[in-house]
Amino acid sequence: MRNHFLPLTAAILLITTSTAAQVDMNATLQQSGSNMRMEPDTDPFVPNAFVGSFTMDMHFFENGKESKHSPMSSTIHSSESMLAFDSKAPDMKESMRMIIDQKEKWQYMLMDDGKGNKMAMKTKKMKVTGVEESNKNAADIQVTDETKTIDGHLCKKMIAKDEDGTWTGWMAQDIEMPFHSVVRDMRGKGADMHDDALTGVHGFPLEYEWVSNDGKERVTCTIRDLKLGTVDEGAFSLKGYQLMEMPMMPSGMGR
């Protein structure tokens, strides 16, 4: 379940890497023997299913001790055509934001060093292709009758187990899970397995914990500042940033 329910941090890192070094990323993927590639997104525009915003506070533990890179806070703003990701970790000095324009097919990497220097890099929107099917078995998912209220939302306890570990979450029953829409740019064929496993499961996890089968790794997450139906358009603004448009990846490079 780690690949499905902990996608946002990986999504931010993947998009950031592809924005700053598209050619190097594809060359590295090829050298590693992977069929994955970062390619321009020419798919027809599909509006985001989730409109609103929320912040995820994630804590990472190894062998019972919290990682030095923990906690990681990620704030997501989503309108019908725009996405904005803010990410902050203890060792990050700069403020970073990723903005994705789903309709016009652009993505922006905004960096603020806190000293008045603000720069934004603009590139064509990219997508991951060539993702191989996973050989993993679908997760065993159980939606229990146990409930509790979190921030006014009635939540049901859900437990999911697979060969990696056990995920336990409290699913708000009045909110559809937005992950499919929010991280769709990072989705590949392997994600279909999780979609099949989650058929009929509704809700959005306001709290969850993932523990590896060997007990060495643990991740906890809480959702806060959840807003539904409206979004601050300022989250998609480039005002105050020096804009640099980066060239498209040359044809044939990195292959």
C-alpha positions in Angstrom: 0.0 0.0 0.0 3.0 2.3 0.3 2.9 3.1 -3.4 -0.7 4.1 -3.4 -1.2 6.0 -0.2 2.2 7.8 0.1 2.4 9.3 -3.4 2.5 13.0 -2.8 6.1 13.3 -1.5 7.4 11.1 -4.3 5.2 13.0 -6.8 6.8 16.3 -5.8 10.3 14.9 -6.0 9.7 13.3 -9.3 8.3 16.4 -10.9 11.0 18.6 -9.5 13.7 16.4 -10.9 12.1 16.2 -14.3 11.7 20.0 -14.5 15.4 20.7 -13.6 17.1 17.9 -15.5 14.8 16.2 -18.0 17.6 14.8 -20.2 19.7 13.5 -17.3 16.6 11.8 -15.8 15.8 9.9 -19.0 19.5 8.9 -19.5 19.6 7.7 -15.9 16.4 5.7 -16.3 17.8 4.1 -19.5 21.1 3.2 -17.8 19.3 1.5 -15.0 17.4 -0.7 -17.4 14.0 0.9 -16.7 11.4 1.4 -19.4 10.1 4.5 -17.7 10.5 7.9 -19.4 9.6 11.5 -18.8 7.8 12.8 -21.9 5.8 15.9 -22.9 2.1 15.5 -21.9 -0.1 15.8 -25.0 -3.1 14.1 -23.4 -6.5 15.8 -23.7 -7.4 18.1 -20.8 -9.4 16.4 -18.0 -10.5 18.7 -15.1 -9.2 17.8 -11.7 -11.8 15.8 -9.7 -10.7 17.4 -6.4 -11.2 21.1 -5.8 -9.8 22.4 -2.5 -6.7 22.3 -0.4 -5.1 20.4 2.5 -1.8 19.9 4.3 -0.3 16.5 5.1 2.1 16.2 8.0 4.1 13.1 7.6 6.6 11.5 10.1 9.0 8.8 9.1 10.5 6.3 11.5 13.3 3.8 11.1 14.0 1.2 13.8 11.9 3.1 16.2 13.7 6.4 15.7 12.4 9.4 13.7 14.3 10.2 10.5 16.4 13.3 10.4 14.4 14.3 7.3 11.1 14.1 9.3 8.6 15.5 9.6 7.7 16.4 6.0 4.8 18.8 5.4 3.2 19.0 2.0 0.4 21.4 1.1 -1.7 20.8 -1.9 -4.0 23.3 -3.7 -6.2 22.1 -6.5 -8.6 23.9 -8.8 -10.3 22.3 -11.9 -7.2 23.1 -14.1 -4.3 23.9 -11.7 -2.3 22.1 -9.0 0.2 23.5 -6.5 2.4 21.5 -4.3 4.4 23.1 -1.4 6.8 20.9 0.5 8.9 21.5 3.6 11.3 19.3 5.5 13.7 20.2 8.5 16.7 20.2 6.2 15.2 22.4 3.5 16.3 26.1 3.8 14.5 27.3 0.7 10.8 27.5 0.1 9.8 25.4 -2.9 6.5 25.2 -4.8 5.5 23.2 -7.9 2.6 24.5 -10.0 1.1 22.4 -12.8 -1.2 23.8 -15.4 -3.3 20.8 -16.5 -5.1 22.7 -19.3 -2.3 24.7 -20.9 0.3 21.9 -20.3 2.9 23.9 -18.4 4.6 23.2 -15.1 6.5 25.7 -12.9 9.2 25.2 -10.2 9.2 28.2 -7.8 12.1 28.7 -5.5 12.4 31.3 -2.7 15.7 31.5 -0.7 14.1 33.7 1.9 16.5 36.5 1.1 14.5 38.2 -1.5 15.6 36.0 -4.4 12.6 34.4 -6.1 13.0 32.4 -9.3 10.5 30.3 -11.3 11.4 27.8 -14.0 8.8 27.1 -16.7 8.8 23.9 -18.7 6.3 21.9 -20.8 4.2 19.6 -18.6 5.7 16.2 -18.5 4.3 12.7 -17.7 5.7 9.3 -16.8 5.4 6.7 -19.5 6.6 3.1 -20.0 5.7 2.0 -16.4 5.9 -1.7 -16.2 3.1 -3.8 -14.7 3.8 -4.7 -11.0 4.1 -8.3 -10.1 2.7 -7.6 -6.6 -0.5 -9.1 -5.5 -3.4 -6.8 -4.8 -3.8 -5.6 -1.3 -6.2 -7.3 1.2 -8.5 -4.4 2.2 -10.9 -4.4 5.1 -13.3 -1.6 5.9 -14.3 -2.0 9.5 -17.4 -0.8 11.4 -15.2 1.1 13.8 -15.7 4.9 13.6 -14.5 8.1 15.1 -15.0 11.8 14.3 -12.1 13.9 13.1 -12.6 17.6 12.6 -16.3 17.1 12.2 -16.0 14.3 9.7 -17.3 10.8 10.5 -14.5 8.4 9.7 -14.4 4.6 9.3 -11.3 2.6 10.1 -9.8 0.9 7.1 -7.0 -1.7 7.2 -5.0 -2.7 4.1 -2.3 -5.4 4.0 0.1 -6.4 1.2 3.5 -7.9 0.9 5.2 -4.6 2.0 3.3 -3.9 5.2 0.0 -2.8 6.8 -1.7 0.5 6.3 -4.4 1.6 8.8 -6.4 4.7 8.0 -9.4 6.7 9.2 -11.5 7.5 6.1 -13.8 10.5 6.1 -17.0 9.2 4.6 -18.2 12.5 3.3 -15.1 13.1 1.1 -14.1 11.2 -2.0 -10.5 10.3 -2.1 -8.7 12.9 -4.2 -5.4 11.1 -4.7 -6.3 9.7 -8.1 -6.8 13.2 -9.4 -4.0 14.9 -7.5 -1.2 12.5 -8.5 -2.5 11.3 -11.8 0.6 12.6 -13.6 2.7 10.1 -11.8 0.4 7.2 -12.4 1.3 4.3 -14.6 0.0 0.8 -15.4 1.1 -0.5 -12.0 -1.4 1.8 -10.2 -4.3 -0.1 -11.9 -3.7 -2.9 -9.4 -4.4 -0.6 -6.5 -7.5 0.9 -8.3 -9.0 -2.6 -8.6 -8.2 -3.4 -5.0 -9.9 -0.1 -3.9 -13.1 -0.6 -5.9 -16.0 0.3 -3.7 -13.9 1.9 -1.0 -14.9 5.5 -0.3 -13.5 8.3 1.7 -10.4 10.4 2.3 -7.9 9.4 5.0 -7.6 12.2 7.6 -5.2 10.1 9.6 -3.2 7.0 8.7 -0.2 4.8 9.7 1.9 2.5 7.5 4.1 -0.2 9.1 6.4 -2.5 7.2 6.0 -6.2 7.7 9.4 -6.4 9.4 8.5 -3.6 11.7 11.6 -1.5 10.8 9.8 1.3 8.9 6.8 3.3 10.0 5.1 6.3 8.6 2.3 8.4 10.2 0.3 11.1 8.6 -2.3 13.6 9.7 -4.4 15.9 7.4 -5.1 19.4 8.5 -6.5 22.7 7.1 -8.8 20.8 4.8 -10.9 23.0 2.6 -13.4 21.6 0.1 -15.0 23.2 -3.0 -12.9 26.4 -3.0 -9.2 27.2 -3.4 -7.0 30.2 -3.0 -6.1 31.3 -6.5 -3.0 33.0 -5.1 -1.5 29.6 -4.7 -1.0 29.5 -8.5 0.4 33.0 -8.8 3.9 33.8 -10.2 3.9 37.4 -8.9 7.2 38.5 -7.5 9.2 35.6 -9.2 11.7 36.0 -12.0 10.4 33.7 -14.7 12.8 31.6 -16.8 11.4 29.3 -19.6 13.4 26.2 -20.0 13.7 24.6 -23.4 12.0 21.3 -24.3 14.0 18.1 -24.1 15.8 17.8 -27.5 14.5 14.9 -29.7 16.5 11.8 -29.2 18.4 13.0 -26.1 18.6 10.6 -23.2 17.8 7.6 -25.3 
